[in-house]
């Protein structure tokens, strides 16, 4: 076989794996939007047991206990009250009040005063003015507690409105930041704008099923975009948070920062609760700030399905749990 043939064979294998991964991802993301599947999952003791790996619990007390365990291990944290895409004014109001409650609880416990919120959870798809009022209330209350609010990014239909609201509120309260997704083609321009305005960015790869015209469809392209955006954030950004579980990208970030003389205090890594715990602890022991994204609440199903969509290892973990449960209860 010639070198050309070998190279073409590798390309075909990589392309096939990429296609299979995208198909699996699309299937899980489709499932994340099916209410009937969510109802079935909520009734399944097996599913709920597996979810505990990725979700700190359904109650605030569960989350607080998880936060204390993580802090004892030298890890920083941010809290996500699970929920998104609300359709009523009342649900948006309840979510905003829940975040105020969480901020107070973090302050009272002496825990990291850092939360992450989705704008559709506080009314973005109901009324943008309503959402703005809720976000302003949360961020203003956080400012009183010397706390930080990160606005999560959702699918590309919400990107422009999310950035608009964050920029508007940041002009009044600088204790708010936002997430940028490396797979979106627009993200380089967004990062440049956010760097100019000194708005803190969490950079992640992206977790939604997006069309190719707005997002890079191939993993290699997403990884390249992540590196380019991380470079811009490390050189010009305001305390960026680099959110990845990819050991190769983590190694690249470390190497780039060392070559450029960027101190470890000028950025942090962020990872999800229950994912790559070994890598989290290893980085923390080496003096890097590692912030763990800790979700809790009853609305765990869409979040859980996106975690399965993101990494095949998560699917394998769930399948192993199913097999173990089957061996323990063969008659079920």
N, C-alpha and C positions, 0 to 999 in steps of 0.2 A: 504494500500500500504506500502510495506517495505521501509526502508531507501535506500536499494540497488536499488529498482525499481524507487524510486523518483530520486535518483542520476542519473540512466540511462536515465530517462525521461528528466532531465535537460540537460544531455549531448547531447541527440538526438535533443532537441530544439536548443541548441547552435550550433550544427553542421549544422542543417537545415538553421538557420539564416546566418551562415558563408557561406554556399553554395549559398544562394540567393544573399548575398552581393557580392560574387565573380562573379556570373553570371551578375549582374547588372553592376559591375565595368568593366567586360570584354566587355559588350555591348557598354558602353560609350567610352571605349578606342578604340574599333573597329571603332566606329563612328568618333573618332578624326582623323583617318587616311583617311577618305573618302572625297576626294576633292569635289565631287558633293554635299554632305551634307554641306560642308563649304560654297559653293556658295549659297545654299538655305538659310542658316543661315544668311549670310551677307546681303541678300535682305530682311530679315524679320525684320520689325520694332519692333515686340514683342521680338524676341531673342536679338536684339541689346539693347533694353531697359533693359533686365534682365542682360546682360553682364556688364552693368555699375556698378553693385554691386561688381564685381570681377576685373574689368579692369579700370584703371584711365582715359582712353580716348585713342584716336588714335594719338593725337599730343603731342609733348614734352611740349607745353604750358599747356595742360590739366594735364600732370603728375606733372609739377612744382606746379600748383595750389593745387593738392591733397597733395603733399609733405608738402607744407606750412601749410595746415590744420592739418595734422597729427603732425607736429612739435609743433603747437600751443597747441595740446593736450598732449604734453609730450612724444611722441613716436619717436623713431629713425626709419630710413628708409633705404632700399636698392632698387635700380631701375633696372627693367628688361625691355629691349627693346624686345618686343615679336617677335619671329621668330625662326625657327629651320630647320634643314635638308635641307639646301640650296644645289643646284646642279650645280651652276656655279661659276666661279672665280669672276665674276662681282658682284654677289649677296653677296658673302663673303666679298668682298672689301667694298661694301656699308654698310654692317652691322658693320664692324670694324670702319669705319668712323663715323657711327652714335654713337657708344659708346664714341669715342673721343669728339664728340659734346656734348653728355650728361654730361660727366665729366666736361667739361668747363662750361656748364650751371649750374651745381651744385655748382661749385666753385664760380662762379660769383654771385649766389643768396645767398651764405652763408649757403647752405643746406648740409646735410650729404653727404660726398663724398664717396659713397658706391654703387657699381653696381654689378649686377649678370649677367653672360653671359653663353650661351650654346655654346659648341665648334662646334656642327654641323651647327650653325648659321654663324660661321666665317670660315667654310670650312673643318671641320674634315673629312667629307665623300667625299670631292673633292680631297684634297691633304693634307697630314698631315704636310708637311713642310710649305705649305701656311698657314694652321691654326696656326702653331707655330709662324710664323712671325706676324700674326695679333694679336695673344694673347700677344706676347712680346711687340708689339706696344702699345696695350691698357694698359698693366700693367706698362710699362715704363712711359707712359704719366700720369697714375694715381700716380705713385711715385713722379713725379714732382709736383703734386697738393696735396701731402700728402693724397691720396685717397686709398681705398681698393677695390680689385676686387675678387669676389667670382665666381668660376667656378661651374656652376650647373652640376649635374650628370644626364645623360639620361639613356636609357635602358642598359641592361648588356652587349650588344655588344660593347658599347663605354667605359666601365668602365676602362679597362686596359690602353687604349690610353689616356684617360682623366687624370688618375693619373700620367702617364708617363710625360705628358706635364706639368702638374702642378708642379711636383717635380723638373723638369728641370728648369723651370722659377723661382720657389721659391728660388733656389740656388743663383740666381742673384738678384732677387727682392722679398724680403720677404712679400711684401704687396699683396700677392695672397693666396687665400684659396680655399677649395673645399667642395663639398657636399658628404656625405656618406649616403647610404640608408639602414635602419635597416633591411629591408626584405631580403636583399641579404645574402646568407650564407657565403660569403667571407669577410663580412664587419669587423668582429672582427680582422682579420689579417691586414686589411687595416688601421683600426684605430690605432692599435699598431705601425705600420710603420709610420703613419703620426704624431703620438705623439712623436716618437723618433726624427723625423726631424723638429719638432716644426711648423708644418703646421696647420693653423687654419681650423677647421672642422665645418660645419653646419650639424647636424644630423637630418634627417627626416625619416619617415617611408618608403616612396617610392611611386611612382605614375604611374608605368608602368605595363603592363600585362606580367609578367615574368613566365617562366616555373618552375615547382616545383623543378627541379633538381638544379636550381640556386637561388631560392628564397623561403622563408617560405610561404606556401599557406594559413595558418590560422592566424587570427587576434591575438589570444593569443600568438602564437609563435613570431609574429612580435613585439608585445608589450614587451615580455620578452627580445627579442634582443635589443629593444630600451633602456630598462633599463640597461642592461649590458654594452652597448656601452656608454650610458650617464655616467654611473659610471666611466668607464675608462677615458672618456674625462674630467670629472670634477676633477678627482684625478691627471691626468697626462697630460692633453691636454693644448694647447695654446689658451686661451680665446675661449672656445667652444660656439657655437650657437645651442640651442636645439629647434628644429622647430616642434611644435606640437600644435594642438588645443584641444587635449584630456585633459579634466580637471583632470582626474585621473593621467595621466602621469605628468602633470604640478605639481600637488600636491606631487607626488612622488619625482620629481626633487627638489622641495623646501625643502621637509623633509630631503632628503639625504644630500643636501648642508648644511643645518643647523646642522645635526648630525656630519658631518665631519668638521665643522668650515670653510666652503668655503664661502668667502664673496661674496655678490651679485655683486661686481665689477669685479669678475673673470669669469663671464659667462653672457650670455644673452639668452632670449627667442626670437624666431622668429615666426611670423605668417603671413598669407596671407592677402592682402588687401581685406576687405569686409567679412572676416570670423572671427567669434567670437570677434567682436568689444568690447563687454562687458568684456570679459576676458582680452583683450589687455589693456584696460583702467584700469581695476582693478589691474592688476599686476604693471602697471606703477605707479599708486598711492601708491603702497606699496614699491616703491623704486627699483623695478627690471627694468633693461633695456629691453625694448620690441622693437624689430626691425620689421617693417612691410615691407613685400615684395610687392613692388608696380610695377605692369606691365603696359605697355602702348604700343600702336602701332596698326597697321591695321591687323596684323597676330594673331588675338586673338582666333580664333576658336579652335585649338588644346589645348591651355592652358585652355580655358573655359570648354571643354569636360572633361579634366582631373580633374578639380575641381568638376564637377558633379560626376565623378567616385569615387572620394575620400570619399565623405560624403553624405549619404542619405539626410541629412538636406538641402544640397544644391539643390538636386532634388526637395524636397518638396517646397523650396523657389521658384524655377522656376515654379512649378505647381500652386502655389498660385498666382503668377504673371499672369499666363495664365488665371486662373479663374477670377481674377479681371479685366483683359482686356476684357474678354468675357462679363462680366456684364456691363462694360462701353460701349461696342460696340456690342450689341447682333445681329446685322444684318450682321456682317462680316463673 
